[in-house]
Amino acid sequence: MTKGELLFIRGDTEGAYGAIKFYWPFFYVARLIENSSYEPRTLLTPTATEAIESLAGADAAIIYGHGNAGKVWLKPNRGAALETEDVRALAQLRIERAKPPMDFVHIACCETCKDKEWVEAWLAVAAVVRGYEVDTYDPRDPFTIPDCKTYLRASHHEG
């Protein structure tokens, strides 16, 4: 049996007192260990088009970097973003390619899941979405990570 593909996307990690860039290797290794049943692939600072194309074929994804409500910053210094409309386009692309929902998407970026339309767009792509509605880093308390929220795709039962 072949392993499914786990796509890591590391977006913008500039600024924020350097912590986000510093934590990336630790975060990456921990997620690899947690998800060892997948074959990993990593994109570093992709364009939105590159991210969508790669996500269209993945079985699961973890996105890391800076975010705001309803978007993940992909390029350094907030040069490009993956936004709600991009995620909707991704959902359509997966339908056109007859791809089933992703197993999960973990969006490890500040505040992205504060936007309910963003979460709903991702739930059209994945069975499970995990992410944050608040900042994930506080320089006054750098070793405390807030609770990660979990959102589940509505079940579609026949009969």
Biotite code that builds the C-alpha atoms (Angstrom):
import biotite.structure as struc

atoms = struc.array([
    struc.Atom([0.000, 0.000, 0.000], chain_id="A", res_id=1, res_name="MET", atom_name="CA", element="C"),
    struc.Atom([1.371, 3.390, -0.943], chain_id="A", res_id=2, res_name="THR", atom_name="CA", element="C"),
    struc.Atom([1.482, 6.245, 1.496], chain_id="A", res_id=3, res_name="LYS", atom_name="CA", element="C"),
    struc.Atom([-0.688, 9.299, 0.951], chain_id="A", res_id=4, res_name="GLY", atom_name="CA", element="C"),
    struc.Atom([1.005, 12.624, 0.348], chain_id="A", res_id=5, res_name="GLU", atom_name="CA", element="C"),
    struc.Atom([1.287, 15.113, 3.204], chain_id="A", res_id=6, res_name="LEU", atom_name="CA", element="C"),
    struc.Atom([2.050, 18.533, 1.767], chain_id="A", res_id=7, res_name="LEU", atom_name="CA", element="C"),
    struc.Atom([3.854, 21.008, 4.011], chain_id="A", res_id=8, res_name="PHE", atom_name="CA", element="C"),
    struc.Atom([3.640, 24.626, 2.917], chain_id="A", res_id=9, res_name="ILE", atom_name="CA", element="C"),
    struc.Atom([5.937, 27.038, 4.709], chain_id="A", res_id=10, res_name="ARG", atom_name="CA", element="C"),
    struc.Atom([4.824, 30.532, 3.885], chain_id="A", res_id=11, res_name="GLY", atom_name="CA", element="C"),
    struc.Atom([6.094, 33.886, 5.122], chain_id="A", res_id=12, res_name="ASP", atom_name="CA", element="C"),
    struc.Atom([8.186, 33.558, 8.291], chain_id="A", res_id=13, res_name="THR", atom_name="CA", element="C"),
    struc.Atom([9.813, 37.003, 8.337], chain_id="A", res_id=14, res_name="GLU", atom_name="CA", element="C"),
    struc.Atom([9.586, 39.250, 11.398], chain_id="A", res_id=15, res_name="GLY", atom_name="CA", element="C"),
    struc.Atom([7.670, 38.414, 14.593], chain_id="A", res_id=16, res_name="ALA", atom_name="CA", element="C"),
    struc.Atom([10.868, 38.733, 16.643], chain_id="A", res_id=17, res_name="TYR", atom_name="CA", element="C"),
    struc.Atom([12.372, 35.873, 14.616], chain_id="A", res_id=18, res_name="GLY", atom_name="CA", element="C"),
    struc.Atom([10.421, 33.268, 16.579], chain_id="A", res_id=19, res_name="ALA", atom_name="CA", element="C"),
    struc.Atom([8.348, 31.913, 13.708], chain_id="A", res_id=20, res_name="ILE", atom_name="CA", element="C"),
    struc.Atom([11.451, 31.165, 11.634], chain_id="A", res_id=21, res_name="LYS", atom_name="CA", element="C"),
    struc.Atom([13.205, 29.679, 14.672], chain_id="A", res_id=22, res_name="PHE", atom_name="CA", element="C"),
    struc.Atom([10.286, 27.332, 15.479], chain_id="A", res_id=23, res_name="TYR", atom_name="CA", element="C"),
    struc.Atom([9.872, 25.974, 11.927], chain_id="A", res_id=24, res_name="TRP", atom_name="CA", element="C"),
    struc.Atom([12.397, 23.063, 12.170], chain_id="A", res_id=25, res_name="PRO", atom_name="CA", element="C"),
    struc.Atom([10.940, 21.913, 15.497], chain_id="A", res_id=26, res_name="PHE", atom_name="CA", element="C"),
    struc.Atom([7.373, 22.218, 14.220], chain_id="A", res_id=27, res_name="PHE", atom_name="CA", element="C"),
    struc.Atom([8.274, 20.359, 11.006], chain_id="A", res_id=28, res_name="TYR", atom_name="CA", element="C"),
    struc.Atom([9.958, 17.428, 12.734], chain_id="A", res_id=29, res_name="VAL", atom_name="CA", element="C"),
    struc.Atom([7.144, 17.085, 15.286], chain_id="A", res_id=30, res_name="ALA", atom_name="CA", element="C"),
    struc.Atom([4.518, 17.022, 12.504], chain_id="A", res_id=31, res_name="ARG", atom_name="CA", element="C"),
    struc.Atom([6.562, 14.450, 10.548], chain_id="A", res_id=32, res_name="LEU", atom_name="CA", element="C"),
    struc.Atom([6.607, 12.170, 13.589], chain_id="A", res_id=33, res_name="ILE", atom_name="CA", element="C"),
    struc.Atom([2.874, 12.649, 14.224], chain_id="A", res_id=34, res_name="GLU", atom_name="CA", element="C"),
    struc.Atom([2.030, 11.886, 10.604], chain_id="A", res_id=35, res_name="ASN", atom_name="CA", element="C"),
    struc.Atom([4.498, 9.136, 9.740], chain_id="A", res_id=36, res_name="SER", atom_name="CA", element="C"),
    struc.Atom([1.874, 7.236, 7.730], chain_id="A", res_id=37, res_name="SER", atom_name="CA", element="C"),
    struc.Atom([2.188, 9.901, 5.004], chain_id="A", res_id=38, res_name="TYR", atom_name="CA", element="C"),
    struc.Atom([4.910, 10.620, 2.460], chain_id="A", res_id=39, res_name="GLU", atom_name="CA", element="C"),
    struc.Atom([5.979, 14.254, 3.074], chain_id="A", res_id=40, res_name="PRO", atom_name="CA", element="C"),
    struc.Atom([6.544, 16.912, 0.438], chain_id="A", res_id=41, res_name="ARG", atom_name="CA", element="C"),
    struc.Atom([7.451, 20.527, 1.232], chain_id="A", res_id=42, res_name="THR", atom_name="CA", element="C"),
    struc.Atom([6.904, 23.822, -0.574], chain_id="A", res_id=43, res_name="LEU", atom_name="CA", element="C"),
    struc.Atom([8.784, 26.880, 0.650], chain_id="A", res_id=44, res_name="LEU", atom_name="CA", element="C"),
    struc.Atom([7.227, 30.311, 0.034], chain_id="A", res_id=45, res_name="THR", atom_name="CA", element="C"),
    struc.Atom([5.186, 29.294, -3.019], chain_id="A", res_id=46, res_name="PRO", atom_name="CA", element="C"),
    struc.Atom([2.961, 31.527, -5.088], chain_id="A", res_id=47, res_name="THR", atom_name="CA", element="C"),
    struc.Atom([-0.780, 31.068, -4.598], chain_id="A", res_id=48, res_name="ALA", atom_name="CA", element="C"),
    struc.Atom([-0.925, 29.252, -7.952], chain_id="A", res_id=49, res_name="THR", atom_name="CA", element="C"),
    struc.Atom([1.868, 26.856, -6.928], chain_id="A", res_id=50, res_name="GLU", atom_name="CA", element="C"),
    struc.Atom([0.169, 26.220, -3.580], chain_id="A", res_id=51, res_name="ALA", atom_name="CA", element="C"),
    struc.Atom([-3.227, 25.524, -5.191], chain_id="A", res_id=52, res_name="ILE", atom_name="CA", element="C"),
    struc.Atom([-1.732, 23.167, -7.780], chain_id="A", res_id=53, res_name="GLU", atom_name="CA", element="C"),
    struc.Atom([0.154, 21.221, -5.115], chain_id="A", res_id=54, res_name="SER", atom_name="CA", element="C"),
    struc.Atom([-2.811, 21.111, -2.723], chain_id="A", res_id=55, res_name="LEU", atom_name="CA", element="C"),
    struc.Atom([-5.001, 19.812, -5.552], chain_id="A", res_id=56, res_name="ALA", atom_name="CA", element="C"),
    struc.Atom([-3.092, 16.516, -5.502], chain_id="A", res_id=57, res_name="GLY", atom_name="CA", element="C"),
    struc.Atom([-2.312, 16.156, -1.797], chain_id="A", res_id=58, res_name="ALA", atom_name="CA", element="C"),
    struc.Atom([-4.029, 13.799, 0.642], chain_id="A", res_id=59, res_name="ASP", atom_name="CA", element="C"),
    struc.Atom([-3.384, 16.059, 3.659], chain_id="A", res_id=60, res_name="ALA", atom_name="CA", element="C"),
    struc.Atom([-1.685, 19.397, 4.261], chain_id="A", res_id=61, res_name="ALA", atom_name="CA", element="C"),
    struc.Atom([-0.001, 21.449, 6.948], chain_id="A", res_id=62, res_name="ILE", atom_name="CA", element="C"),
    struc.Atom([0.466, 25.171, 6.354], chain_id="A", res_id=63, res_name="ILE", atom_name="CA", element="C"),
    struc.Atom([2.869, 27.180, 8.501], chain_id="A", res_id=64, res_name="TYR", atom_name="CA", element="C"),
    struc.Atom([3.677, 30.880, 8.526], chain_id="A", res_id=65, res_name="GLY", atom_name="CA", element="C"),
    struc.Atom([2.072, 34.242, 9.076], chain_id="A", res_id=66, res_name="HIS", atom_name="CA", element="C"),
    struc.Atom([-1.652, 34.640, 8.687], chain_id="A", res_id=67, res_name="GLY", atom_name="CA", element="C"),
    struc.Atom([-4.549, 36.973, 9.242], chain_id="A", res_id=68, res_name="ASN", atom_name="CA", element="C"),
    struc.Atom([-8.258, 36.280, 9.315], chain_id="A", res_id=69, res_name="ALA", atom_name="CA", element="C"),
    struc.Atom([-9.046, 34.457, 6.080], chain_id="A", res_id=70, res_name="GLY", atom_name="CA", element="C"),
    struc.Atom([-5.554, 34.310, 4.585], chain_id="A", res_id=71, res_name="LYS", atom_name="CA", element="C"),
    struc.Atom([-2.124, 32.767, 4.822], chain_id="A", res_id=72, res_name="VAL", atom_name="CA", element="C"),
    struc.Atom([0.836, 34.879, 3.764], chain_id="A", res_id=73, res_name="TRP", atom_name="CA", element="C"),
    struc.Atom([2.985, 32.860, 1.365], chain_id="A", res_id=74, res_name="LEU", atom_name="CA", element="C"),
    struc.Atom([5.796, 35.141, 0.225], chain_id="A", res_id=75, res_name="LYS", atom_name="CA", element="C"),
    struc.Atom([8.244, 36.921, 2.565], chain_id="A", res_id=76, res_name="PRO", atom_name="CA", element="C"),
    struc.Atom([7.130, 40.229, 4.044], chain_id="A", res_id=77, res_name="ASN", atom_name="CA", element="C"),
    struc.Atom([3.491, 39.522, 3.169], chain_id="A", res_id=78, res_name="ARG", atom_name="CA", element="C"),
    struc.Atom([4.235, 39.583, -0.559], chain_id="A", res_id=79, res_name="GLY", atom_name="CA", element="C"),
    struc.Atom([1.466, 37.166, -1.627], chain_id="A", res_id=80, res_name="ALA", atom_name="CA", element="C"),
    struc.Atom([-1.341, 35.326, 0.100], chain_id="A", res_id=81, res_name="ALA", atom_name="CA", element="C"),
    struc.Atom([-3.585, 32.283, -0.188], chain_id="A", res_id=82, res_name="LEU", atom_name="CA", element="C"),
    struc.Atom([-7.079, 33.677, 0.410], chain_id="A", res_id=83, res_name="GLU", atom_name="CA", element="C"),
    struc.Atom([-10.645, 32.370, 0.688], chain_id="A", res_id=84, res_name="THR", atom_name="CA", element="C"),
    struc.Atom([-11.298, 32.691, -3.056], chain_id="A", res_id=85, res_name="GLU", atom_name="CA", element="C"),
    struc.Atom([-8.147, 30.651, -3.725], chain_id="A", res_id=86, res_name="ASP", atom_name="CA", element="C"),
    struc.Atom([-9.387, 27.900, -1.414], chain_id="A", res_id=87, res_name="VAL", atom_name="CA", element="C"),
    struc.Atom([-12.743, 27.884, -3.223], chain_id="A", res_id=88, res_name="ARG", atom_name="CA", element="C"),
    struc.Atom([-10.868, 27.518, -6.522], chain_id="A", res_id=89, res_name="ALA", atom_name="CA", element="C"),
    struc.Atom([-8.895, 24.655, -4.974], chain_id="A", res_id=90, res_name="LEU", atom_name="CA", element="C"),
    struc.Atom([-12.132, 22.888, -3.967], chain_id="A", res_id=91, res_name="ALA", atom_name="CA", element="C"),
    struc.Atom([-13.416, 23.195, -7.544], chain_id="A", res_id=92, res_name="GLN", atom_name="CA", element="C"),
    struc.Atom([-10.119, 21.934, -8.969], chain_id="A", res_id=93, res_name="LEU", atom_name="CA", element="C"),
    struc.Atom([-10.227, 18.853, -6.740], chain_id="A", res_id=94, res_name="ARG", atom_name="CA", element="C"),
    struc.Atom([-13.802, 18.149, -7.892], chain_id="A", res_id=95, res_name="ILE", atom_name="CA", element="C"),
    struc.Atom([-12.755, 18.470, -11.552], chain_id="A", res_id=96, res_name="GLU", atom_name="CA", element="C"),
    struc.Atom([-9.883, 16.034, -10.927], chain_id="A", res_id=97, res_name="ARG", atom_name="CA", element="C"),
    struc.Atom([-12.194, 13.614, -9.049], chain_id="A", res_id=98, res_name="ALA", atom_name="CA", element="C"),
    struc.Atom([-10.062, 13.879, -5.901], chain_id="A", res_id=99, res_name="LYS", atom_name="CA", element="C"),
    struc.Atom([-11.743, 12.936, -2.615], chain_id="A", res_id=100, res_name="PRO", atom_name="CA", element="C"),
    struc.Atom([-11.625, 15.316, 0.343], chain_id="A", res_id=101, res_name="PRO", atom_name="CA", element="C"),
    struc.Atom([-8.218, 15.649, 1.951], chain_id="A", res_id=102, res_name="MET", atom_name="CA", element="C"),
    struc.Atom([-7.880, 13.777, 5.238], chain_id="A", res_id=103, res_name="ASP", atom_name="CA", element="C"),
    struc.Atom([-7.015, 16.996, 7.051], chain_id="A", res_id=104, res_name="PHE", atom_name="CA", element="C"),
    struc.Atom([-5.605, 20.480, 6.700], chain_id="A", res_id=105, res_name="VAL", atom_name="CA", element="C"),
    struc.Atom([-3.737, 21.999, 9.649], chain_id="A", res_id=106, res_name="HIS", atom_name="CA", element="C"),
    struc.Atom([-3.313, 25.757, 9.269], chain_id="A", res_id=107, res_name="ILE", atom_name="CA", element="C"),
    struc.Atom([-0.655, 26.766, 11.790], chain_id="A", res_id=108, res_name="ALA", atom_name="CA", element="C"),
    struc.Atom([-0.925, 30.518, 11.249], chain_id="A", res_id=109, res_name="CYS", atom_name="CA", element="C"),
    struc.Atom([-2.248, 33.350, 13.425], chain_id="A", res_id=110, res_name="CYS", atom_name="CA", element="C"),
    struc.Atom([-5.949, 34.223, 13.289], chain_id="A", res_id=111, res_name="GLU", atom_name="CA", element="C"),
    struc.Atom([-6.724, 32.529, 9.954], chain_id="A", res_id=112, res_name="THR", atom_name="CA", element="C"),
    struc.Atom([-9.708, 30.593, 11.287], chain_id="A", res_id=113, res_name="CYS", atom_name="CA", element="C"),
    struc.Atom([-11.271, 33.708, 12.790], chain_id="A", res_id=114, res_name="LYS", atom_name="CA", element="C"),
    struc.Atom([-12.921, 34.088, 9.346], chain_id="A", res_id=115, res_name="ASP", atom_name="CA", element="C"),
    struc.Atom([-15.823, 31.602, 9.114], chain_id="A", res_id=116, res_name="LYS", atom_name="CA", element="C"),
    struc.Atom([-15.958, 31.809, 5.294], chain_id="A", res_id=117, res_name="GLU", atom_name="CA", element="C"),
    struc.Atom([-12.303, 30.723, 5.217], chain_id="A", res_id=118, res_name="TRP", atom_name="CA", element="C"),
    struc.Atom([-13.077, 27.727, 7.435], chain_id="A", res_id=119, res_name="VAL", atom_name="CA", element="C"),
    struc.Atom([-16.121, 26.790, 5.311], chain_id="A", res_id=120, res_name="GLU", atom_name="CA", element="C"),
    struc.Atom([-14.021, 27.019, 2.145], chain_id="A", res_id=121, res_name="ALA", atom_name="CA", element="C"),
    struc.Atom([-11.454, 24.634, 3.646], chain_id="A", res_id=122, res_name="TRP", atom_name="CA", element="C"),
    struc.Atom([-14.207, 22.249, 4.754], chain_id="A", res_id=123, res_name="LEU", atom_name="CA", element="C"),
    struc.Atom([-15.123, 21.906, 1.078], chain_id="A", res_id=124, res_name="ALA", atom_name="CA", element="C"),
    struc.Atom([-11.546, 20.635, 0.577], chain_id="A", res_id=125, res_name="VAL", atom_name="CA", element="C"),
    struc.Atom([-10.852, 18.542, 3.706], chain_id="A", res_id=126, res_name="ALA", atom_name="CA", element="C"),
    struc.Atom([-12.706, 16.308, 6.141], chain_id="A", res_id=127, res_name="ALA", atom_name="CA", element="C"),
    struc.Atom([-10.973, 17.984, 9.102], chain_id="A", res_id=128, res_name="VAL", atom_name="CA", element="C"),
    struc.Atom([-9.601, 21.506, 9.391], chain_id="A", res_id=129, res_name="VAL", atom_name="CA", element="C"),
    struc.Atom([-7.430, 22.561, 12.325], chain_id="A", res_id=130, res_name="ARG", atom_name="CA", element="C"),
    struc.Atom([-6.314, 26.108, 12.944], chain_id="A", res_id=131, res_name="GLY", atom_name="CA", element="C"),
    struc.Atom([-6.246, 29.191, 15.122], chain_id="A", res_id=132, res_name="TYR", atom_name="CA", element="C"),
    struc.Atom([-8.654, 32.056, 15.700], chain_id="A", res_id=133, res_name="GLU", atom_name="CA", element="C"),
    struc.Atom([-6.070, 33.995, 17.743], chain_id="A", res_id=134, res_name="VAL", atom_name="CA", element="C"),
    struc.Atom([-2.385, 34.903, 17.558], chain_id="A", res_id=135, res_name="ASP", atom_name="CA", element="C"),
    struc.Atom([-0.190, 31.834, 17.880], chain_id="A", res_id=136, res_name="THR", atom_name="CA", element="C"),
    struc.Atom([2.750, 33.731, 19.363], chain_id="A", res_id=137, res_name="TYR", atom_name="CA", element="C"),
    struc.Atom([3.028, 36.171, 22.240], chain_id="A", res_id=138, res_name="ASP", atom_name="CA", element="C"),
    struc.Atom([6.527, 37.613, 22.811], chain_id="A", res_id=139, res_name="PRO", atom_name="CA", element="C"),
    struc.Atom([5.681, 38.051, 26.512], chain_id="A", res_id=140, res_name="ARG", atom_name="CA", element="C"),
    struc.Atom([4.936, 34.311, 26.795], chain_id="A", res_id=141, res_name="ASP", atom_name="CA", element="C"),
    struc.Atom([6.820, 32.716, 23.885], chain_id="A", res_id=142, res_name="PRO", atom_name="CA", element="C"),
    struc.Atom([6.473, 29.072, 24.946], chain_id="A", res_id=143, res_name="PHE", atom_name="CA", element="C"),
    struc.Atom([2.701, 29.008, 25.286], chain_id="A", res_id=144, res_name="THR", atom_name="CA", element="C"),
    struc.Atom([0.707, 27.987, 22.227], chain_id="A", res_id=145, res_name="ILE", atom_name="CA", element="C"),
    struc.Atom([-3.044, 28.664, 22.213], chain_id="A", res_id=146, res_name="PRO", atom_name="CA", element="C"),
    struc.Atom([-5.592, 25.920, 21.699], chain_id="A", res_id=147, res_name="ASP", atom_name="CA", element="C"),
    struc.Atom([-5.882, 24.767, 18.126], chain_id="A", res_id=148, res_name="CYS", atom_name="CA", element="C"),
    struc.Atom([-9.521, 24.619, 16.979], chain_id="A", res_id=149, res_name="LYS", atom_name="CA", element="C"),
    struc.Atom([-10.852, 21.618, 15.061], chain_id="A", res_id=150, res_name="THR", atom_name="CA", element="C"),
    struc.Atom([-13.608, 21.938, 12.474], chain_id="A", res_id=151, res_name="TYR", atom_name="CA", element="C"),
    struc.Atom([-15.305, 18.910, 10.909], chain_id="A", res_id=152, res_name="LEU", atom_name="CA", element="C"),
    struc.Atom([-16.856, 18.557, 7.473], chain_id="A", res_id=153, res_name="ARG", atom_name="CA", element="C"),
    struc.Atom([-20.595, 17.879, 7.654], chain_id="A", res_id=154, res_name="ALA", atom_name="CA", element="C"),
    struc.Atom([-21.374, 14.191, 7.112], chain_id="A", res_id=155, res_name="SER", atom_name="CA", element="C"),
    struc.Atom([-23.294, 13.238, 4.010], chain_id="A", res_id=156, res_name="HIS", atom_name="CA", element="C"),
    struc.Atom([-25.234, 10.071, 4.858], chain_id="A", res_id=157, res_name="HIS", atom_name="CA", element="C"),
    struc.Atom([-27.534, 8.428, 2.364], chain_id="A", res_id=158, res_name="GLU", atom_name="CA", element="C"),
    struc.Atom([-30.939, 7.098, 3.385], chain_id="A", res_id=159, res_name="GLY", atom_name="CA", element="C"),
])
